[in-house]
Amino acid sequence: MTSFRTPRIANGLPGGRSVLDEVNRRILTLLSEDPRQSAAQLARKVGMSAPAVRERVAKLEETGVIRGYRLDVDPAALGLPVTAWVRVRPGPGQIPKIVELAARVPEVSECHRISGEDCFLMKVHVAAIDALEDVLDKFLLHGQTVSSFVVSTPVPPHTPGIDT
């Protein structure tokens, strides 16, 4: 993933105008559909010149609106067709160990610190349902886990706040 670490700028455009005007929202929508589009392709679709679109995309990156570009690979194509969400309730003093473990376990694709009784929510991909046991056992050394298998995804991930 390409990542842009420049701090966010409140508005981003001259005169205090918001960086998220109608044209930039359209650019974001188009990029969310296909992030590999060239500036020339985007320019044709929004009715602007390629240099103007490049400048707008650069500003969206600089202000932190665009945080990066990601490759979306289907875990099932890699032999990991089973997806589960796992909540973890750490034991006393175990939060840093869970963070470090989640970063090391290859089956964990996401780890979020959450509110409530459980402190973490992780997305895990495994080859078969019984393979989840090995992953859970690693975390059970540091706390309690609760798992839910993904049966289907009727609403695929999307970027909130833009038309997709």
Number of C-alpha atoms within 10 A of each C-alpha: 8 9 12 15 12 11 10 13 15 11 13 16 15 8 7 9 11 14 20 17 10 10 15 19 15 18 22 24 17 20 17 17 12 10 14 11 13 13 20 15 15 20 18 12 12 15 11 14 14 17 12 13 23 16 12 18 19 13 18 21 19 18 21 17 16 16 16 13 14 10 8 6 8 10 16 13 8 11 12 16 14 19 24 19 18 22 22 25 22 22 13 8 10 14 18 11 14 24 14 10 15 23 14 10 13 12 19 20 14 14 18 13 14 12 9 8 10 17 15 22 20 19 20 24 26 23 16 13 13 10 13 20 11 10 18 17 13 14 20 15 13 20 18 16 17 13 16 11 15 11 9 8 7 6 6 6 7 11 10 7 9 15 12 12
